[in-house]
Amino acid sequence: MKGIIAVSEALSDYREMLEEEGYQVVGLEEGLDVADAVLISGMDVDHSGISAIDTEAPVLDVTGKRPDEVLRALERRLELL
């Protein structure tokens, strides 16, 4: 297993891709305390551009990004930890 990624429920395409790549994928509600990274969409950000996600893990906004772009960005971020 490569790591634990918390993913917003609306991001099923990203969830499937991450699982195929060997990541353990959990929902936001149960995964924020254990996740190595968090994927959110624009719907998880309020009107002022601030995410209400409270975690020490890196948070990546996937809005407008293809799953392969997100995977590359995620792997770069996890390498830096």
N, CA, C and O atoms as a MOPAC input file, in Angstrom:
PM7 MOZYME 1SCF
protein

 N      0.84200 1    -1.19000 1     0.00000 1
 C      0.00000 1     0.00000 1     0.00000 1
 C      0.88100 1     1.24600 1     0.00000 1
 O      1.83900 1     1.34600 1     0.76600 1
 N      0.54300 1     2.18200 1    -0.86400 1
 C      1.34500 1     3.39400 1    -1.00600 1
 C      1.03600 1     4.44200 1     0.05400 1
 O      1.92800 1     5.19600 1     0.44400 1
 N     -0.18700 1     4.50800 1     0.52400 1
 C     -0.57300 1     5.51600 1     1.49600 1
 C     -2.07900 1     5.61300 1     1.57400 1
 O     -2.80300 1     4.97000 1     0.81300 1
 N     -2.53500 1     6.42400 1     2.50100 1
 C     -3.96700 1     6.61500 1     2.71800 1
 C     -4.34800 1     7.99700 1     2.20200 1
 O     -3.76300 1     9.00500 1     2.59700 1
 N     -5.33100 1     8.02600 1     1.31800 1
 C     -5.78800 1     9.27600 1     0.72600 1
 C     -7.26300 1     9.46900 1     1.06000 1
 O     -8.09100 1     8.61400 1     0.74700 1
 N     -7.58800 1    10.59100 1     1.69500 1
 C     -8.99000 1    10.92800 1     1.96700 1
 C     -9.52900 1    11.67900 1     0.75400 1
 O     -8.91100 1    12.62600 1     0.26700 1
 N    -10.69400 1    11.23900 1     0.27600 1
 C    -11.25300 1    11.77700 1    -0.95600 1
 C    -12.70900 1    12.15200 1    -0.73800 1
 O    -13.47300 1    11.39400 1    -0.13900 1
 N    -13.08500 1    13.31900 1    -1.22400 1
 C    -14.46900 1    13.76000 1    -1.19600 1
 C    -15.33400 1    12.74100 1    -1.95100 1
 O    -14.89800 1    12.18800 1    -2.96100 1
 N    -16.52900 1    12.49900 1    -1.47600 1
 C    -17.42800 1    11.51800 1    -2.08800 1
 C    -17.71900 1    11.81700 1    -3.55700 1
 O    -17.96400 1    10.89100 1    -4.33100 1
 N    -17.69800 1    13.07000 1    -3.95100 1
 C    -18.02600 1    13.44900 1    -5.32300 1
 C    -16.92500 1    13.09600 1    -6.31900 1
 O    -17.12200 1    13.24600 1    -7.52500 1
 N    -15.78300 1    12.63600 1    -5.84800 1
 C    -14.63000 1    12.41100 1    -6.72100 1
 C    -14.40900 1    10.93400 1    -7.02000 1
 O    -13.31400 1    10.41100 1    -6.81100 1
 N    -15.44800 1    10.26500 1    -7.50700 1
 C    -15.35900 1     8.81400 1    -7.72800 1
 C    -14.32200 1     8.43900 1    -8.78600 1
 O    -13.68500 1     7.39300 1    -8.65800 1
 N    -14.13000 1     9.24900 1    -9.82200 1
 C    -13.11400 1     8.94900 1   -10.84000 1
 C    -11.71600 1     8.91800 1   -10.22400 1
 O    -10.89500 1     8.06400 1   -10.55800 1
 N    -11.46400 1     9.84900 1    -9.33600 1
 C    -10.15900 1     9.92100 1    -8.68600 1
 C     -9.99500 1     8.76200 1    -7.69700 1
 O     -8.91300 1     8.18900 1    -7.57000 1
 N    -11.08000 1     8.42900 1    -7.00400 1
 C    -11.05800 1     7.31000 1    -6.04600 1
 C    -10.64700 1     6.02400 1    -6.75300 1
 O     -9.76600 1     5.30800 1    -6.27800 1
 N    -11.27500 1     5.73100 1    -7.87600 1
 C    -10.97700 1     4.50500 1    -8.61800 1
 C     -9.52700 1     4.48500 1    -9.09700 1
 O     -8.84900 1     3.46300 1    -8.99100 1
 N     -9.05500 1     5.61000 1    -9.62300 1
 C     -7.68900 1     5.69600 1   -10.11600 1
 C     -6.68600 1     5.47100 1    -8.99400 1
 O     -5.70000 1     4.75700 1    -9.17900 1
 N     -6.92300 1     6.06800 1    -7.84400 1
 C     -6.01400 1     5.91200 1    -6.70800 1
 C     -5.97700 1     4.47000 1    -6.21700 1
 O     -4.90800 1     3.94700 1    -5.90100 1
 N     -7.14300 1     3.82700 1    -6.15100 1
 C     -7.18200 1     2.42900 1    -5.72600 1
 C     -6.41800 1     1.54200 1    -6.70200 1
 O     -5.70900 1     0.62600 1    -6.28600 1
 N     -6.56200 1     1.81300 1    -8.00800 1
 C     -5.82300 1     1.04800 1    -9.01600 1
 C     -4.31900 1     1.24500 1    -8.88000 1
 O     -3.54500 1     0.34800 1    -9.21600 1
 N     -3.90000 1     2.40400 1    -8.39300 1
 C     -2.47700 1     2.71000 1    -8.22200 1
 C     -1.92300 1     2.19400 1    -6.89500 1
 O     -0.73300 1     2.35300 1    -6.62200 1
 N     -2.77300 1     1.57400 1    -6.06300 1
 C     -2.29800 1     0.97500 1    -4.82500 1
 C     -2.48500 1     1.79400 1    -3.56400 1
 O     -1.96800 1     1.42700 1    -2.50900 1
 N     -3.21300 1     2.89700 1    -3.65200 1
 C     -3.49800 1     3.71200 1    -2.47200 1
 C     -4.73200 1     3.18400 1    -1.75800 1
 O     -5.63900 1     2.64100 1    -2.38900 1
 N     -4.76300 1     3.34700 1    -0.43500 1
 C     -5.98200 1     3.06600 1     0.31900 1
 C     -6.78800 1     4.36200 1     0.31600 1
 O     -6.27500 1     5.40800 1     0.71200 1
 N     -8.02700 1     4.30300 1    -0.12200 1
 C     -8.85900 1     5.49800 1    -0.23600 1
 C     -9.96700 1     5.44600 1     0.80800 1
 O    -10.66800 1     4.44400 1     0.94700 1
 N    -10.11000 1     6.55200 1     1.54100 1
 C    -11.14700 1     6.66600 1     2.56400 1
 C    -11.91500 1     7.95200 1     2.32200 1
 O    -11.43900 1     8.84500 1     1.62100 1
 N    -13.10200 1     8.04700 1     2.90300 1
 C    -13.90800 1     9.26000 1     2.79700 1
 C    -13.33500 1    10.36700 1     3.67000 1
 O    -12.54000 1    10.11000 1     4.57400 1
 N    -13.74200 1    11.59300 1     3.39400 1
 C    -13.24400 1    12.73400 1     4.17000 1
 C    -13.58300 1    12.62700 1     5.65100 1
 O    -12.73900 1    12.87900 1     6.51100 1
 N    -14.82300 1    12.25100 1     5.93900 1
 C    -15.27800 1    12.24500 1     7.32400 1
 C    -14.44100 1    11.33100 1     8.21300 1
 O    -14.04200 1    11.71900 1     9.31100 1
 N    -14.17700 1    10.11700 1     7.73600 1
 C    -13.44800 1     9.17000 1     8.57200 1
 C    -11.94100 1     9.21400 1     8.35500 1
 O    -11.19300 1     8.62300 1     9.13400 1
 N    -11.48000 1     9.90100 1     7.31300 1
 C    -10.08200 1     9.79400 1     6.96300 1
 C     -9.17000 1    10.95400 1     7.29500 1
 O     -7.95400 1    10.82500 1     7.15400 1
 N     -9.69800 1    12.07000 1     7.72600 1
 C     -8.84600 1    13.24400 1     7.93100 1
 C     -7.75100 1    13.03100 1     8.96600 1
 O     -6.66100 1    13.58500 1     8.83100 1
 N     -8.02000 1    12.24400 1     9.98900 1
 C     -7.02900 1    12.03300 1    11.04800 1
 C     -5.93900 1    11.05300 1    10.65800 1
 O     -4.87000 1    11.04600 1    11.26900 1
 N     -6.18900 1    10.22000 1     9.64800 1
 C     -5.21900 1     9.17700 1     9.28900 1
 C     -4.64000 1     9.34500 1     7.89400 1
 O     -3.71100 1     8.62600 1     7.52500 1
 N     -5.16000 1    10.26500 1     7.12100 1
 C     -4.76300 1    10.40000 1     5.71000 1
 C     -3.35500 1    10.97000 1     5.56800 1
 O     -2.91400 1    11.81000 1     6.35200 1
 N     -2.66500 1    10.47600 1     4.53000 1
 C     -1.37000 1    11.03100 1     4.14500 1
 C     -1.56400 1    12.24500 1     3.24300 1
 O     -0.67400 1    13.08800 1     3.12900 1
 N     -2.73600 1    12.33300 1     2.60000 1
 C     -3.09800 1    13.46900 1     1.75200 1
 C     -4.61600 1    13.48900 1     1.60200 1
 O     -5.28800 1    12.48700 1     1.84400 1
 N     -5.14600 1    14.64600 1     1.19800 1
 C     -6.58500 1    14.83500 1     1.05800 1
 C     -6.86100 1    15.45100 1    -0.31400 1
 O     -6.20500 1    16.41100 1    -0.71600 1
 N     -7.84400 1    14.88400 1    -1.03100 1
 C     -8.27100 1    15.44300 1    -2.30800 1
 C     -9.65000 1    16.06100 1    -2.13900 1
 O    -10.57000 1    15.42000 1    -1.63000 1
 N     -9.78600 1    17.30800 1    -2.56800 1
 C    -11.06800 1    18.00000 1    -2.50000 1
 C    -11.39500 1    18.57700 1    -3.86700 1
 O    -10.53500 1    18.65600 1    -4.74500 1
 N    -12.64400 1    18.97600 1    -4.03400 1
 C    -13.05500 1    19.66700 1    -5.26100 1
 C    -13.47500 1    21.07000 1    -4.87600 1
 O    -13.52200 1    21.40500 1    -3.69200 1
 N    -13.77900 1    21.88900 1    -5.86100 1
 C    -14.22200 1    23.24800 1    -5.60200 1
 C    -15.44800 1    23.31100 1    -4.71400 1
 O    -15.68900 1    24.32200 1    -4.05400 1
 N    -16.22600 1    22.23500 1    -4.69300 1
 C    -17.42100 1    22.20000 1    -3.85600 1
 C    -17.07900 1    22.12000 1    -2.37800 1
 O    -17.93100 1    22.38500 1    -1.53000 1
 N    -15.83100 1    21.75400 1    -2.05800 1
 C    -15.39600 1    21.65700 1    -0.67400 1
 C    -14.74100 1    22.94800 1    -0.18500 1
 O    -14.22600 1    23.00400 1     0.93100 1
 N    -14.76200 1    23.98100 1    -1.02400 1
 C    -14.15800 1    25.26400 1    -0.70800 1
 C    -15.27600 1    26.29200 1    -0.62500 1
 O    -16.17200 1    26.29900 1    -1.46900 1
 N    -15.23500 1    27.17100 1     0.39200 1
 C    -16.31800 1    28.14300 1     0.53900 1
 C    -16.15900 1    29.30600 1    -0.44700 1
 O    -15.18500 1    29.36200 1    -1.19800 1
 N    -17.11100 1    30.22100 1    -0.43700 1
 C    -17.13800 1    31.31900 1    -1.41100 1
 C    -15.93300 1    32.24900 1    -1.32400 1
 O    -15.65200 1    32.97900 1    -2.27400 1
 N    -15.22600 1    32.23600 1    -0.21600 1
 C    -14.03100 1    33.08400 1    -0.09400 1
 C    -12.76000 1    32.35700 1    -0.50100 1
 O    -11.66000 1    32.89800 1    -0.39100 1
 N    -12.92200 1    31.11100 1    -0.97600 1
 C    -11.76700 1    30.35200 1    -1.44100 1
 C    -11.04100 1    29.59100 1    -0.35400 1
 O     -9.92100 1    29.12300 1    -0.56200 1
 N    -11.66200 1    29.46200 1     0.79700 1
 C    -11.02500 1    28.78700 1     1.93000 1
 C    -11.67000 1    27.42700 1     2.15100 1
 O    -12.89500 1    27.30200 1     2.17400 1
 N    -10.83600 1    26.41900 1     2.31100 1
 C    -11.31800 1    25.07300 1     2.58300 1
 C    -11.58200 1    24.93300 1     4.07100 1
 O    -10.82600 1    25.44500 1     4.89700 1
 N    -12.65600 1    24.23900 1     4.40800 1
 C    -12.98100 1    23.99500 1     5.81300 1
 C    -12.34400 1    22.70000 1     6.30900 1
 O    -12.67500 1    22.22500 1     7.39600 1
 N    -11.44200 1    22.13100 1     5.53100 1
 C    -10.79100 1    20.88000 1     5.88800 1
 C     -9.73500 1    21.16600 1     6.94900 1
 O     -8.84300 1    21.98700 1     6.73500 1
 N     -9.83200 1    20.49000 1     8.09200 1
 C     -8.88700 1    20.67600 1     9.19000 1
 C     -8.02800 1    19.41800 1     9.32000 1
 O     -8.44000 1    18.43500 1     9.93500 1
 N     -6.83900 1    19.46100 1     8.73900 1
 C     -5.93800 1    18.32600 1     8.76600 1
 C     -4.51000 1    18.81200 1     8.60300 1
 O     -4.27300 1    19.89900 1     8.07700 1
 N     -3.56500 1    18.01000 1     9.05400 1
 C     -2.15700 1    18.34700 1     8.85800 1
 C     -1.62100 1    17.76600 1     7.55400 1
 O     -0.50800 1    18.09500 1     7.14100 1
 N     -2.40200 1    16.90700 1     6.90400 1
 C     -2.00000 1    16.28900 1     5.64500 1
 C     -2.10300 1    17.31100 1     4.51600 1
 O     -2.90300 1    18.24200 1     4.60100 1
 N     -1.30300 1    17.15000 1     3.45800 1
 C     -1.43900 1    18.04000 1     2.29800 1
 C     -2.83900 1    17.92600 1     1.69500 1
 O     -3.37200 1    16.82400 1     1.56400 1
 N     -3.43100 1    19.06100 1     1.32800 1
 C     -4.75600 1    19.10200 1     0.72100 1
 C     -4.59100 1    19.57200 1    -0.71800 1
 O     -4.03300 1    20.64000 1    -0.96700 1
 N     -5.07700 1    18.77200 1    -1.66400 1
 C     -4.98400 1    19.11100 1    -3.08500 1
 C     -6.37900 1    19.34700 1    -3.63600 1
 O     -7.26100 1    18.50000 1    -3.49600 1
 N     -6.57600 1    20.49900 1    -4.26200 1
 C     -7.83900 1    20.81000 1    -4.93000 1
 C     -7.73700 1    20.29200 1    -6.35600 1
 O     -6.86600 1    20.72500 1    -7.11100 1
 N     -8.61600 1    19.37200 1    -6.73400 1
 C     -8.54100 1    18.71600 1    -8.03900 1
 C     -9.38800 1    19.41100 1    -9.10800 1
 O     -9.49700 1    18.90900 1   -10.22600 1
 N     -9.98000 1    20.54200 1    -8.78400 1
 C    -10.84500 1    21.24500 1    -9.71800 1
 C    -10.11200 1    21.52100 1   -11.03300 1
 O     -9.04800 1    22.13900 1   -11.04200 1
 N    -10.69200 1    21.05900 1   -12.14000 1
 C    -10.13800 1    21.30200 1   -13.45300 1
 C     -8.94200 1    20.43900 1   -13.82900 1
 O     -8.31300 1    20.66300 1   -14.86300 1
 N     -8.62300 1    19.45100 1   -12.99300 1
 C     -7.46400 1    18.59200 1   -13.27000 1
 C     -7.91400 1    17.18000 1   -13.62100 1
 O     -8.85700 1    16.65400 1   -13.03100 1
 N     -7.23100 1    16.57400 1   -14.58400 1
 C     -7.49400 1    15.18600 1   -14.94900 1
 C     -6.91700 1    14.27000 1   -13.86700 1
 O     -5.98600 1    14.65700 1   -13.16100 1
 N     -7.46600 1    13.05000 1   -13.73400 1
 C     -6.94500 1    12.11400 1   -12.73700 1
 C     -5.44200 1    11.87500 1   -12.84500 1
 O     -4.77200 1    11.77300 1   -11.81700 1
 N     -4.88600 1    11.78200 1   -14.06500 1
 C     -3.44100 1    11.54500 1   -14.19100 1
 C     -2.63000 1    12.74600 1   -13.70200 1
 O     -1.54100 1    12.57100 1   -13.15600 1
 N     -3.14500 1    13.95600 1   -13.88900 1
 C     -2.47400 1    15.15300 1   -13.37300 1
 C     -2.47900 1    15.15800 1   -11.85000 1
 O     -1.48900 1    15.51300 1   -11.21000 1
 N     -3.60800 1    14.76000 1   -11.28700 1
 C     -3.73800 1    14.71100 1    -9.83600 1
 C     -2.78600 1    13.66800 1    -9.26400 1
 O     -2.14600 1    13.90500 1    -8.24000 1
 N     -2.69000 1    12.52200 1    -9.91600 1
 C     -1.79400 1    11.46800 1    -9.43900 1
 C     -0.34600 1    11.96500 1    -9.41300 1
 O      0.36000 1    11.74100 1    -8.43000 1
 N      0.10200 1    12.62800 1   -10.46600 1
 C      1.48100 1    13.15200 1   -10.49500 1
 C      1.70000 1    14.17900 1    -9.39000 1
 O      2.72700 1    14.14500 1    -8.71300 1
 N      0.75100 1    15.08900 1    -9.20000 1
 C      0.87300 1    16.10800 1    -8.15700 1
 C      0.88400 1    15.46900 1    -6.77700 1
 O      1.66400 1    15.86200 1    -5.91000 1
 N      0.02500 1    14.49100 1    -6.57800 1
 C     -0.05600 1    13.79100 1    -5.30400 1
 C      1.25800 1    13.08000 1    -4.99300 1
 O      1.76100 1    13.18000 1    -3.87400 1
 N      1.81000 1    12.37800 1    -5.94900 1
 C      3.04900 1    11.65200 1    -5.72900 1
 C      4.20800 1    12.60800 1    -5.45900 1
 O      5.08300 1    12.29400 1    -4.65300 1
 N      4.23100 1    13.75600 1    -6.11000 1
 C      5.27400 1    14.76300 1    -5.81800 1
 C      5.14600 1    15.26500 1    -4.38500 1
 O      6.14300 1    15.38500 1    -3.67400 1
 N      3.91400 1    15.56000 1    -3.96100 1
 C      3.69400 1    16.06700 1    -2.59500 1
 C      4.08000 1    15.03200 1    -1.54700 1
 O      4.67700 1    15.37100 1    -0.52600 1
 N      3.74100 1    13.77300 1    -1.79800 1
 C      4.05300 1    12.73100 1    -0.82500 1
 C      5.55900 1    12.45600 1    -0.75000 1
 O      6.06200 1    12.07300 1     0.30600 1
 N      6.27300 1    12.64500 1    -1.84900 1
 C      7.73400 1    12.47700 1    -1.83500 1
 C      8.39800 1    13.52500 1    -0.94900 1
 O      9.44900 1    13.26300 1    -0.36400 1
 N      7.80100 1    14.69700 1    -0.84700 1
 C      8.38800 1    15.78500 1    -0.06000 1
 C      8.18500 1    15.61500 1     1.43500 1
 O      8.83500 1    16.29500 1     2.22900 1
 N      7.30500 1    14.72800 1     1.82400 1
 C      7.01800 1    14.55300 1     3.26200 1
 C      8.07700 1    13.73300 1     3.95200 1
 O      7.98600 1    13.49500 1     5.15600 1

